[in-house]
Amino acid sequence: MAATLLVEQFQPTHVLFTGIAGGLNPDLRPGDVVIGAKTAYHDYGEWTPEGFRVGRTVDPFTGKPNPLFFPADAGLLAVAEKAALDLKLAPVKTASGERTPRVVTGVIVTGDAFVASPAKKDALRKEFKADATEMEGAAVAQICWQRRVPCLILRSLSDSAGAKAQENVLLFEKSAAQNAALLVTGIVGRLEAQ
């Protein structure tokens, strides 16, 4: 709803949407940032006798199905990837010491439930080849897609979407949010310079 109001009332030239997420890619850790090359809903669809089948949302303006994956705007994606090259992310303190987070380009999936399950994490990784899961990005991407507004979803990992996700989000949400904000600042700086 907020994305719709933003687009309709202020007609932005670009939309950057960021926040924290659970990591699905086993190579990523809390504090790492995922630039969403594409974003999808993982829980929209229908239950059939064979199980859950992921579906595509419908554009209410055209009545046609939206894509399953909402692609990032190519220009914003390129700017974000360039900004990431010059970025110095805040170190993340872990039980084994400090580590320097990294930025990757990947797939982000959205659903209405907080994922704290190794089985669900593995299923999302397998079905969508997703790197991160969160609860709002695909909705924003869908509004921007339907209204033809360039959009990019960015997420910094606060947990690994596994059994300890609820504990870890409390430990890492601040540093994860800080790293996401650093990347957004870098992107905005590059956009202003264009």
N, CA and C atoms as a LAMMPS dump frame, in Angstrom:
ITEM: TIMESTEP
0
ITEM: NUMBER OF ATOMS
582
ITEM: BOX BOUNDS ff ff ff
-5.0000000000000000e+02 5.0000000000000000e+02
-5.0000000000000000e+02 5.0000000000000000e+02
-5.0000000000000000e+02 5.0000000000000000e+02
ITEM: ATOMS id mol type element x y z
1 1 1 N 0.828 -1.187 0
2 1 2 C 0 0 0
3 1 3 C 0.878 1.259 0
4 2 1 N 1.919 1.243 0.816
5 2 2 C 2.814 2.404 0.865
6 2 3 C 3.505 2.61 -0.479
7 3 1 N 3.908 1.514 -1.134
8 3 2 C 4.551 1.634 -2.447
9 3 3 C 3.589 2.226 -3.466
10 4 1 N 2.328 1.801 -3.429
11 4 2 C 1.321 2.34 -4.344
12 4 3 C 1.135 3.83 -4.12
13 5 1 N 1.004 4.23 -2.866
14 5 2 C 0.843 5.659 -2.55
15 5 3 C 2.067 6.452 -2.994
16 6 1 N 3.237 5.92 -2.748
17 6 2 C 4.471 6.592 -3.15
18 6 3 C 4.494 6.812 -4.659
19 7 1 N 4.226 5.759 -5.408
20 7 2 C 4.279 5.843 -6.868
21 7 3 C 3.21 6.789 -7.406
22 8 1 N 1.99 6.68 -6.881
23 8 2 C 0.9 7.503 -7.401
24 8 3 C 1.012 8.968 -6.996
25 9 1 N 1.433 9.231 -5.775
26 9 2 C 1.456 10.613 -5.282
27 9 3 C 2.73 11.37 -5.634
28 10 1 N 3.858 10.67 -5.696
29 10 2 C 5.138 11.369 -5.863
30 10 3 C 5.84 11.068 -7.186
31 11 1 N 5.35 10.114 -7.947
32 11 2 C 5.93 9.728 -9.238
33 11 3 C 7.467 9.669 -9.204
34 12 1 N 8.03 8.798 -8.374
35 12 2 C 9.494 8.709 -8.302
36 12 3 C 10.076 8.207 -9.625
37 13 1 N 11.3 8.626 -9.892
38 13 2 C 11.985 8.146 -11.097
39 13 3 C 12.582 6.761 -10.868
40 14 1 N 12.849 6.413 -9.602
41 14 2 C 13.416 5.121 -9.224
42 14 3 C 12.895 4.765 -7.835
43 15 1 N 12.848 3.483 -7.533
44 15 2 C 12.52 3.028 -6.186
45 15 3 C 13.593 2.039 -5.745
46 16 1 N 14.226 2.337 -4.608
47 16 2 C 15.147 1.416 -3.949
48 16 3 C 14.447 0.954 -2.682
49 17 1 N 14.396 -0.345 -2.47
50 17 2 C 13.74 -0.885 -1.286
51 17 3 C 14.709 -1.805 -0.577
52 18 1 N 14.927 -1.555 0.71
53 18 2 C 15.922 -2.324 1.435
54 18 3 C 15.435 -2.7 2.821
55 19 1 N 16.17 -3.576 3.457
56 19 2 C 15.86 -4.036 4.8
57 19 3 C 16.666 -5.284 5.087
58 20 1 N 16.208 -6.038 6.081
59 20 2 C 16.921 -7.256 6.456
60 20 3 C 16.198 -8.482 5.895
61 21 1 N 16.903 -9.608 5.902
62 21 2 C 16.34 -10.845 5.345
63 21 3 C 17.027 -12.043 5.971
64 22 1 N 16.422 -13.198 5.752
65 22 2 C 17.042 -14.456 6.138
66 22 3 C 17.832 -15 4.959
67 23 1 N 18.985 -15.526 5.236
68 23 2 C 19.828 -16.073 4.181
69 23 3 C 19.437 -17.493 3.827
70 24 1 N 19.356 -17.766 2.544
71 24 2 C 19.055 -19.11 2.048
72 24 3 C 20.269 -19.757 1.404
73 25 1 N 21.14 -18.947 0.842
74 25 2 C 22.353 -19.435 0.198
75 25 3 C 23.342 -19.838 1.292
76 26 1 N 23.791 -21.091 1.302
77 26 2 C 24.695 -21.526 2.375
78 26 3 C 26.055 -20.827 2.37
79 27 1 N 26.391 -20.136 1.285
80 27 2 C 27.661 -19.408 1.228
81 27 3 C 27.578 -18.02 1.85
82 28 1 N 26.374 -17.585 2.22
83 28 2 C 26.19 -16.237 2.776
84 28 3 C 26.007 -16.29 4.282
85 29 1 N 26.398 -15.2 4.941
86 29 2 C 26.334 -15.1 6.398
87 29 3 C 25.656 -13.784 6.795
88 30 1 N 25.245 -13.675 8.061
89 30 2 C 24.67 -12.406 8.518
90 30 3 C 25.603 -11.229 8.238
91 31 1 N 25 -10.146 7.754
92 31 2 C 25.748 -8.95 7.377
93 31 3 C 25.992 -8.854 5.886
94 32 1 N 26.002 -9.994 5.19
95 32 2 C 26.15 -9.969 3.737
96 32 3 C 24.925 -9.305 3.12
97 33 1 N 25.109 -8.678 1.972
98 33 2 C 24.024 -7.962 1.303
99 33 3 C 23.735 -8.637 -0.03
100 34 1 N 22.446 -8.837 -0.305
101 34 2 C 22.019 -9.401 -1.581
102 34 3 C 21.344 -8.297 -2.394
103 35 1 N 21.885 -8.042 -3.577
104 35 2 C 21.249 -7.153 -4.545
105 35 3 C 20.322 -8.041 -5.362
106 36 1 N 19.046 -7.75 -5.336
107 36 2 C 18.071 -8.615 -6
108 36 3 C 18.039 -8.444 -7.51
109 37 1 N 18.635 -9.372 -8.234
110 37 2 C 18.521 -9.362 -9.697
111 37 3 C 17.08 -9.651 -10.094
112 38 1 N 16.402 -10.44 -9.246
113 38 2 C 14.979 -10.699 -9.444
114 38 3 C 14.373 -11.084 -8.105
115 39 1 N 13.063 -10.866 -8.019
116 39 2 C 12.332 -11.079 -6.774
117 39 3 C 11.021 -11.792 -7.093
118 40 1 N 10.623 -12.73 -6.222
119 40 2 C 9.378 -13.473 -6.445
120 40 3 C 8.663 -13.722 -5.122
121 41 1 N 7.357 -13.945 -5.214
122 41 2 C 6.606 -14.442 -4.059
123 41 3 C 6.842 -15.951 -3.969
124 42 1 N 7.127 -16.45 -2.775
125 42 2 C 7.284 -17.901 -2.635
126 42 3 C 6.032 -18.56 -2.079
127 43 1 N 5.063 -17.773 -1.65
128 43 2 C 3.879 -18.368 -1.022
129 43 3 C 2.57 -17.962 -1.694
130 44 1 N 2.642 -17.484 -2.929
131 44 2 C 1.436 -17.142 -3.671
132 44 3 C 1.148 -18.26 -4.654
133 45 1 N -0.05 -18.807 -4.608
134 45 2 C -0.387 -19.889 -5.517
135 45 3 C -1.606 -20.628 -5.042
136 46 1 N -1.578 -21.942 -5.208
137 46 2 C -2.735 -22.741 -4.813
138 46 3 C -2.292 -24.092 -4.283
139 47 1 N -3.123 -24.617 -3.366
140 47 2 C -2.913 -25.964 -2.858
141 47 3 C -3.687 -26.927 -3.743
142 48 1 N -2.997 -27.921 -4.249
143 48 2 C -3.619 -28.928 -5.099
144 48 3 C -3.479 -30.287 -4.398
145 49 1 N -4.101 -31.338 -4.913
146 49 2 C -3.91 -32.657 -4.315
147 49 3 C -2.434 -33.091 -4.297
148 50 1 N -1.645 -32.557 -5.215
149 50 2 C -0.218 -32.894 -5.266
150 50 3 C 0.631 -32.021 -4.346
151 51 1 N 0.05 -30.98 -3.756
152 51 2 C 0.789 -30.071 -2.886
153 51 3 C 0.645 -28.639 -3.351
154 52 1 N 1.48 -27.775 -2.829
155 52 2 C 1.403 -26.35 -3.153
156 52 3 C 2.036 -26.08 -4.51
157 53 1 N 1.345 -25.302 -5.325
158 53 2 C 1.866 -24.898 -6.631
159 53 3 C 1.969 -23.382 -6.655
160 54 1 N 3.181 -22.881 -6.854
161 54 2 C 3.418 -21.438 -6.9
162 54 3 C 2.713 -20.863 -8.119
163 55 1 N 2.082 -19.71 -7.934
164 55 2 C 1.375 -19.057 -9.026
165 55 3 C 1.889 -17.655 -9.279
166 56 1 N 1.366 -17.051 -10.308
167 56 2 C 1.737 -15.682 -10.677
168 56 3 C 0.601 -14.751 -10.286
169 57 1 N 0.953 -13.587 -9.779
170 57 2 C -0.047 -12.576 -9.478
171 57 3 C -0.586 -12.006 -10.786
172 58 1 N -1.676 -11.256 -10.688
173 58 2 C -2.311 -10.669 -11.867
174 58 3 C -2.243 -9.153 -11.772
175 59 1 N -1.9 -8.521 -12.873
176 59 2 C -1.868 -7.065 -12.946
177 59 3 C -3.321 -6.564 -13.01
178 60 1 N -3.788 -5.832 -11.991
179 60 2 C -5.188 -5.391 -12.002
180 60 3 C -5.483 -4.359 -13.088
181 61 1 N -4.459 -3.728 -13.631
182 61 2 C -4.658 -2.726 -14.683
183 61 3 C -4.891 -3.38 -16.04
184 62 1 N -4.196 -4.513 -16.288
185 62 2 C -4.297 -5.165 -17.591
186 62 3 C -5.075 -6.478 -17.55
187 63 1 N -5.201 -7.06 -16.355
188 63 2 C -5.835 -8.369 -16.221
189 63 3 C -4.93 -9.517 -16.636
190 64 1 N -3.7 -9.21 -17.001
191 64 2 C -2.75 -10.24 -17.45
192 64 3 C -1.866 -10.685 -16.285
193 65 1 N -1.376 -11.92 -16.351
194 65 2 C -0.478 -12.391 -15.29
195 65 3 C 0.827 -11.589 -15.269
196 66 1 N 1.288 -11.303 -14.07
197 66 2 C 2.611 -10.721 -13.889
198 66 3 C 3.645 -11.831 -14.074
199 67 1 N 4.909 -11.468 -14.246
200 67 2 C 5.934 -12.517 -14.286
201 67 3 C 6.047 -13.181 -12.909
202 68 1 N 6.503 -14.415 -12.867
203 68 2 C 6.749 -15.071 -11.584
204 68 3 C 7.86 -14.327 -10.847
205 69 1 N 8.929 -13.994 -11.569
206 69 2 C 10.046 -13.226 -11.011
207 69 3 C 9.972 -11.812 -11.56
208 70 1 N 9.98 -10.838 -10.66
209 70 2 C 10.032 -9.435 -11.075
210 70 3 C 11.505 -9.068 -11.232
211 71 1 N 11.935 -8.756 -12.459
212 71 2 C 13.357 -8.44 -12.662
213 71 3 C 13.693 -7.047 -12.137
214 72 1 N 14.896 -6.91 -11.633
215 72 2 C 15.382 -5.593 -11.23
216 72 3 C 15.56 -4.739 -12.479
217 73 1 N 15.438 -3.443 -12.307
218 73 2 C 15.749 -2.53 -13.403
219 73 3 C 17.235 -2.683 -13.74
220 74 1 N 17.54 -2.9 -15.011
221 74 2 C 18.921 -3.154 -15.437
222 74 3 C 19.851 -2 -15.089
223 75 1 N 19.376 -0.763 -15.247
224 75 2 C 20.213 0.391 -14.929
225 75 3 C 20.52 0.488 -13.441
226 76 1 N 19.498 0.296 -12.607
227 76 2 C 19.718 0.336 -11.157
228 76 3 C 20.611 -0.815 -10.703
229 77 1 N 20.407 -1.974 -11.302
230 77 2 C 21.234 -3.123 -10.955
231 77 3 C 22.703 -2.84 -11.264
232 78 1 N 22.979 -2.259 -12.421
233 78 2 C 24.356 -1.935 -12.802
234 78 3 C 24.967 -0.905 -11.847
235 79 1 N 24.184 0.102 -11.487
236 79 2 C 24.668 1.125 -10.546
237 79 3 C 24.973 0.486 -9.192
238 80 1 N 24.082 -0.391 -8.719
239 80 2 C 24.289 -1.046 -7.423
240 80 3 C 25.539 -1.912 -7.431
241 81 1 N 25.734 -2.654 -8.501
242 81 2 C 26.917 -3.521 -8.572
243 81 3 C 28.202 -2.696 -8.612
244 82 1 N 28.172 -1.552 -9.283
245 82 2 C 29.355 -0.669 -9.289
246 82 3 C 29.571 -0.049 -7.912
247 83 1 N 28.494 0.376 -7.264
248 83 2 C 28.608 0.959 -5.925
249 83 3 C 29.172 -0.065 -4.943
250 84 1 N 28.81 -1.322 -5.11
251 84 2 C 29.283 -2.376 -4.212
252 84 3 C 30.79 -2.575 -4.307
253 85 1 N 31.36 -2.313 -5.494
254 85 2 C 32.807 -2.493 -5.662
255 85 3 C 33.61 -1.543 -4.78
256 86 1 N 33.088 -0.342 -4.54
257 86 2 C 33.792 0.661 -3.742
258 86 3 C 33.367 0.666 -2.281
259 87 1 N 32.499 -0.228 -1.909
260 87 2 C 31.868 -0.196 -0.594
261 87 3 C 32.703 -0.88 0.471
262 88 1 N 32.799 -0.214 1.616
263 88 2 C 33.434 -0.826 2.787
264 88 3 C 32.334 -1.068 3.803
265 89 1 N 31.924 -2.328 3.914
266 89 2 C 30.856 -2.676 4.835
267 89 3 C 31.374 -2.756 6.266
268 90 1 N 30.47 -2.526 7.206
269 90 2 C 30.813 -2.618 8.621
270 90 3 C 31.072 -4.079 8.983
271 91 1 N 32.146 -4.363 9.718
272 91 2 C 32.411 -5.748 10.117
273 91 3 C 31.29 -6.271 11.021
274 92 1 N 31.107 -7.57 10.979
275 92 2 C 30.086 -8.213 11.797
276 92 3 C 30.8 -9.061 12.847
277 93 1 N 30.397 -8.881 14.107
278 93 2 C 30.989 -9.666 15.199
279 93 3 C 30.239 -10.984 15.324
280 94 1 N 30.999 -12.068 15.29
281 94 2 C 30.418 -13.399 15.44
282 94 3 C 31.112 -14.114 16.597
283 95 1 N 30.638 -15.285 16.948
284 95 2 C 31.24 -16.064 18.031
285 95 3 C 32.689 -16.424 17.72
286 96 1 N 33.03 -16.524 16.432
287 96 2 C 34.403 -16.874 16.051
288 96 3 C 35.245 -15.658 15.673
289 97 1 N 34.759 -14.446 15.963
290 97 2 C 35.498 -13.227 15.674
291 97 3 C 34.795 -12.366 14.647
292 98 1 N 35.447 -11.278 14.267
293 98 2 C 34.858 -10.374 13.274
294 98 3 C 35.051 -10.909 11.862
295 99 1 N 34.071 -10.633 11.024
296 99 2 C 34.202 -10.973 9.614
297 99 3 C 33.719 -9.799 8.78
298 100 1 N 34.307 -9.666 7.604
299 100 2 C 33.906 -8.607 6.689
300 100 3 C 32.822 -9.153 5.766
301 101 1 N 31.65 -8.543 5.794
302 101 2 C 30.569 -9.008 4.925
303 101 3 C 30.881 -8.718 3.455
304 102 1 N 30.106 -9.326 2.597
305 102 2 C 30.272 -9.108 1.171
306 102 3 C 28.923 -8.814 0.529
307 103 1 N 28.978 -8.333 -0.697
308 103 2 C 27.771 -8.02 -1.47
309 103 3 C 27.726 -8.967 -2.655
310 104 1 N 26.547 -9.581 -2.87
311 104 2 C 26.353 -10.471 -4.011
312 104 3 C 25.073 -10.064 -4.738
313 105 1 N 24.994 -10.43 -5.99
314 105 2 C 23.764 -10.262 -6.756
315 105 3 C 23.075 -11.613 -6.772
316 106 1 N 21.766 -11.623 -6.486
317 106 2 C 21.084 -12.897 -6.415
318 106 3 C 19.579 -12.781 -6.496
319 107 1 N 18.914 -13.804 -5.993
320 107 2 C 17.463 -13.922 -6.033
321 107 3 C 16.909 -13.746 -4.63
322 108 1 N 15.863 -12.922 -4.519
323 108 2 C 15.192 -12.685 -3.241
324 108 3 C 13.753 -13.156 -3.37
325 109 1 N 13.284 -13.921 -2.375
326 109 2 C 11.894 -14.367 -2.371
327 109 3 C 11.171 -13.792 -1.16
328 110 1 N 9.868 -13.543 -1.369
329 110 2 C 9.023 -12.888 -0.378
330 110 3 C 7.88 -13.808 0.031
331 111 1 N 7.581 -13.817 1.328
332 111 2 C 6.428 -14.55 1.835
333 111 3 C 5.896 -13.895 3.088
334 112 1 N 4.725 -14.319 3.503
335 112 2 C 4.076 -13.717 4.666
336 112 3 C 4.538 -14.279 5.998
337 113 1 N 5.43 -15.257 6.001
338 113 2 C 5.873 -15.865 7.25
339 113 3 C 7.384 -15.714 7.409
340 114 1 N 7.802 -15.5 8.65
341 114 2 C 9.222 -15.48 9.004
342 114 3 C 9.741 -16.913 8.89
343 115 1 N 10.807 -17.109 8.149
344 115 2 C 11.343 -18.452 7.933
345 115 3 C 12.408 -18.747 8.985
346 116 1 N 12.148 -19.776 9.781
347 116 2 C 13.088 -20.246 10.811
348 116 3 C 13.067 -21.775 10.788
349 117 1 N 13.241 -22.335 9.602
350 117 2 C 13.121 -23.775 9.415
351 117 3 C 14.142 -24.256 8.403
352 118 1 N 15.032 -25.162 8.805
353 118 2 C 15.989 -25.699 7.836
354 118 3 C 15.308 -26.346 6.63
355 119 1 N 14.184 -27.029 6.84
356 119 2 C 13.488 -27.687 5.729
357 119 3 C 12.922 -26.655 4.752
358 120 1 N 12.298 -25.604 5.267
359 120 2 C 11.738 -24.563 4.392
360 120 3 C 12.867 -23.811 3.691
361 121 1 N 13.924 -23.536 4.411
362 121 2 C 15.091 -22.868 3.825
363 121 3 C 15.612 -23.665 2.623
364 122 1 N 15.788 -24.961 2.809
365 122 2 C 16.287 -25.816 1.725
366 122 3 C 15.307 -25.852 0.563
367 123 1 N 14.005 -25.892 0.867
368 123 2 C 12.993 -25.938 -0.191
369 123 3 C 13.005 -24.656 -1.022
370 124 1 N 13.12 -23.508 -0.369
371 124 2 C 13.157 -22.229 -1.091
372 124 3 C 14.415 -22.113 -1.936
373 125 1 N 15.505 -22.583 -1.407
374 125 2 C 16.763 -22.556 -2.153
375 125 3 C 16.659 -23.453 -3.395
376 126 1 N 16.075 -24.633 -3.209
377 126 2 C 15.955 -25.583 -4.316
378 126 3 C 14.957 -25.101 -5.367
379 127 1 N 13.764 -24.68 -4.936
380 127 2 C 12.715 -24.331 -5.89
381 127 3 C 12.98 -23.027 -6.635
382 128 1 N 13.505 -22.023 -5.927
383 128 2 C 13.673 -20.696 -6.528
384 128 3 C 15.137 -20.329 -6.791
385 129 1 N 16.063 -21.154 -6.329
386 129 2 C 17.486 -20.812 -6.374
387 129 3 C 17.71 -19.464 -5.675
388 130 1 N 16.954 -19.279 -4.6
389 130 2 C 16.948 -17.999 -3.884
390 130 3 C 18.117 -17.885 -2.922
391 131 1 N 18.564 -16.653 -2.752
392 131 2 C 19.657 -16.348 -1.836
393 131 3 C 19.167 -15.776 -0.515
394 132 1 N 17.984 -15.147 -0.535
395 132 2 C 17.455 -14.515 0.673
396 132 3 C 15.933 -14.566 0.661
397 133 1 N 15.353 -14.557 1.869
398 133 2 C 13.904 -14.516 2.007
399 133 3 C 13.511 -13.421 2.978
400 134 1 N 12.429 -12.728 2.637
401 134 2 C 11.931 -11.629 3.456
402 134 3 C 10.428 -11.527 3.277
403 135 1 N 9.824 -10.405 3.688
404 135 2 C 8.37 -10.356 3.748
405 135 3 C 7.711 -9.211 2.983
406 136 1 N 8.462 -8.412 2.21
407 136 2 C 7.843 -7.279 1.527
408 136 3 C 8.326 -7.011 0.105
409 137 1 N 9.508 -7.419 -0.236
410 137 2 C 10.154 -7.001 -1.478
411 137 3 C 9.378 -7.272 -2.747
412 138 1 N 8.79 -8.45 -2.883
413 138 2 C 8.061 -8.768 -4.121
414 138 3 C 6.836 -7.881 -4.286
415 139 1 N 6.219 -7.486 -3.17
416 139 2 C 5.048 -6.593 -3.264
417 139 3 C 5.459 -5.231 -3.826
418 140 1 N 6.583 -4.71 -3.362
419 140 2 C 7.077 -3.432 -3.878
420 140 3 C 7.49 -3.592 -5.345
421 141 1 N 8.2 -4.675 -5.642
422 141 2 C 8.624 -4.925 -7.027
423 141 3 C 7.412 -5.069 -7.949
424 142 1 N 6.359 -5.706 -7.467
425 142 2 C 5.154 -5.881 -8.283
426 142 3 C 4.503 -4.537 -8.601
427 143 1 N 4.36 -3.681 -7.604
428 143 2 C 3.759 -2.357 -7.839
429 143 3 C 4.596 -1.583 -8.847
430 144 1 N 5.902 -1.594 -8.665
431 144 2 C 6.776 -0.862 -9.586
432 144 3 C 6.723 -1.456 -10.989
433 145 1 N 6.673 -2.779 -11.092
434 145 2 C 6.572 -3.446 -12.399
435 145 3 C 5.297 -3.007 -13.109
436 146 1 N 4.195 -3.053 -12.384
437 146 2 C 2.903 -2.715 -12.971
438 146 3 C 2.81 -1.245 -13.363
439 147 1 N 3.496 -0.378 -12.63
440 147 2 C 3.465 1.061 -12.902
441 147 3 C 4.651 1.528 -13.726
442 148 1 N 5.508 0.585 -14.146
443 148 2 C 6.672 0.887 -14.999
444 148 3 C 7.637 1.87 -14.343
445 149 1 N 7.885 1.661 -13.057
446 149 2 C 8.837 2.478 -12.309
447 149 3 C 10.077 1.616 -12.056
448 150 1 N 11.259 2.07 -12.454
449 150 2 C 12.476 1.296 -12.202
450 150 3 C 12.637 1.004 -10.704
451 151 1 N 12.92 -0.25 -10.383
452 151 2 C 12.957 -0.68 -8.985
453 151 3 C 14.114 -1.636 -8.749
454 152 1 N 14.642 -1.586 -7.528
455 152 2 C 15.69 -2.509 -7.11
456 152 3 C 15.45 -2.872 -5.648
457 153 1 N 15.455 -4.166 -5.358
458 153 2 C 15.293 -4.665 -3.997
459 153 3 C 16.668 -5.076 -3.481
460 154 1 N 17.011 -4.607 -2.285
461 154 2 C 18.292 -4.913 -1.642
462 154 3 C 18.009 -5.46 -0.249
463 155 1 N 18.695 -6.504 0.134
464 155 2 C 18.501 -7.064 1.469
465 155 3 C 19.837 -7.428 2.096
466 156 1 N 19.96 -7.098 3.373
467 156 2 C 21.13 -7.485 4.142
468 156 3 C 20.702 -8.588 5.102
469 157 1 N 21.504 -9.623 5.196
470 157 2 C 21.111 -10.792 5.966
471 157 3 C 21.282 -10.577 7.474
472 158 1 N 20.202 -10.847 8.196
473 158 2 C 20.224 -10.754 9.651
474 158 3 C 20.273 -12.137 10.295
475 159 1 N 20.022 -13.163 9.501
476 159 2 C 19.994 -14.533 10.016
477 159 3 C 20.129 -15.482 8.839
478 160 1 N 20.153 -16.775 9.147
479 160 2 C 20.293 -17.783 8.092
480 160 3 C 19.019 -18.591 7.879
481 161 1 N 17.879 -18.077 8.292
482 161 2 C 16.565 -18.689 8.053
483 161 3 C 16.469 -20.124 8.562
484 162 1 N 17.345 -20.506 9.467
485 162 2 C 17.333 -21.856 10.014
486 162 3 C 16.735 -21.889 11.411
487 163 1 N 17.067 -22.922 12.157
488 163 2 C 16.482 -23.145 13.481
489 163 3 C 16.778 -22.009 14.466
490 164 1 N 17.902 -21.326 14.31
491 164 2 C 18.267 -20.243 15.237
492 164 3 C 17.971 -18.86 14.675
493 165 1 N 17.135 -18.777 13.657
494 165 2 C 16.865 -17.499 12.996
495 165 3 C 16.324 -16.454 13.957
496 166 1 N 15.402 -16.835 14.831
497 166 2 C 14.812 -15.849 15.746
498 166 3 C 15.836 -15.289 16.724
499 167 1 N 16.783 -16.11 17.148
500 167 2 C 17.867 -15.63 18.011
501 167 3 C 18.824 -14.734 17.226
502 168 1 N 19.195 -15.194 16.034
503 168 2 C 20.192 -14.475 15.244
504 168 3 C 19.712 -13.122 14.752
505 169 1 N 18.443 -13.008 14.419
506 169 2 C 17.953 -11.717 13.933
507 169 3 C 18.15 -10.652 15.009
508 170 1 N 17.999 -11.025 16.268
509 170 2 C 18.222 -10.061 17.355
510 170 3 C 19.69 -9.682 17.476
511 171 1 N 20.573 -10.609 17.162
512 171 2 C 22.01 -10.343 17.251
513 171 3 C 22.54 -9.515 16.085
514 172 1 N 21.983 -9.741 14.89
515 172 2 C 22.59 -9.187 13.691
516 172 3 C 21.756 -8.138 12.963
517 173 1 N 20.521 -7.864 13.408
518 173 2 C 19.68 -6.946 12.633
519 173 3 C 20.274 -5.543 12.535
520 174 1 N 20.913 -5.067 13.584
521 174 2 C 21.473 -3.71 13.543
522 174 3 C 22.63 -3.613 12.549
523 175 1 N 23.566 -4.546 12.611
524 175 2 C 24.693 -4.491 11.666
525 175 3 C 24.228 -4.783 10.241
526 176 1 N 23.242 -5.661 10.095
527 176 2 C 22.706 -5.948 8.76
528 176 3 C 22.057 -4.7 8.17
529 177 1 N 21.238 -4.021 8.963
530 177 2 C 20.574 -2.804 8.485
531 177 3 C 21.602 -1.725 8.152
532 178 1 N 22.643 -1.624 8.956
533 178 2 C 23.701 -0.638 8.699
534 178 3 C 24.365 -0.909 7.347
535 179 1 N 24.635 -2.169 7.04
536 179 2 C 25.276 -2.501 5.765
537 179 3 C 24.348 -2.243 4.585
538 180 1 N 23.068 -2.53 4.753
539 180 2 C 22.112 -2.218 3.69
540 180 3 C 22.072 -0.716 3.439
541 181 1 N 22.069 0.06 4.502
542 181 2 C 22.038 1.522 4.369
543 181 3 C 23.305 2.042 3.687
544 182 1 N 24.449 1.444 3.973
545 182 2 C 25.689 1.864 3.318
546 182 3 C 25.61 1.657 1.806
547 183 1 N 25.046 0.532 1.395
548 183 2 C 24.916 0.283 -0.043
549 183 3 C 23.919 1.254 -0.674
550 184 1 N 22.798 1.503 -0.02
551 184 2 C 21.816 2.452 -0.557
552 184 3 C 22.454 3.829 -0.707
553 185 1 N 23.221 4.264 0.277
554 185 2 C 23.893 5.564 0.205
555 185 3 C 24.842 5.613 -0.992
556 186 1 N 25.567 4.52 -1.211
557 186 2 C 26.466 4.456 -2.361
558 186 3 C 25.713 4.518 -3.697
559 187 1 N 24.582 3.849 -3.759
560 187 2 C 23.777 3.874 -4.988
561 187 3 C 23.229 5.263 -5.244
562 188 1 N 22.665 5.88 -4.203
563 188 2 C 22.082 7.22 -4.359
564 188 3 C 23.167 8.215 -4.781
565 189 1 N 24.353 8.11 -4.206
566 189 2 C 25.455 8.984 -4.601
567 189 3 C 25.787 8.853 -6.076
568 190 1 N 25.8 7.636 -6.578
569 190 2 C 26.094 7.412 -7.991
570 190 3 C 24.952 7.91 -8.88
571 191 1 N 23.713 7.74 -8.434
572 191 2 C 22.573 8.23 -9.216
573 191 3 C 22.576 9.75 -9.295
574 192 1 N 22.929 10.398 -8.173
575 192 2 C 22.985 11.872 -8.171
576 192 3 C 24.077 12.392 -9.09
577 193 1 N 25.161 11.619 -9.229
578 193 2 C 26.287 12.043 -10.062
579 193 3 C 26 11.874 -11.568
580 194 1 N 24.972 11.126 -11.89
581 194 2 C 24.665 10.878 -13.311
582 194 3 C 24.003 12.075 -13.947
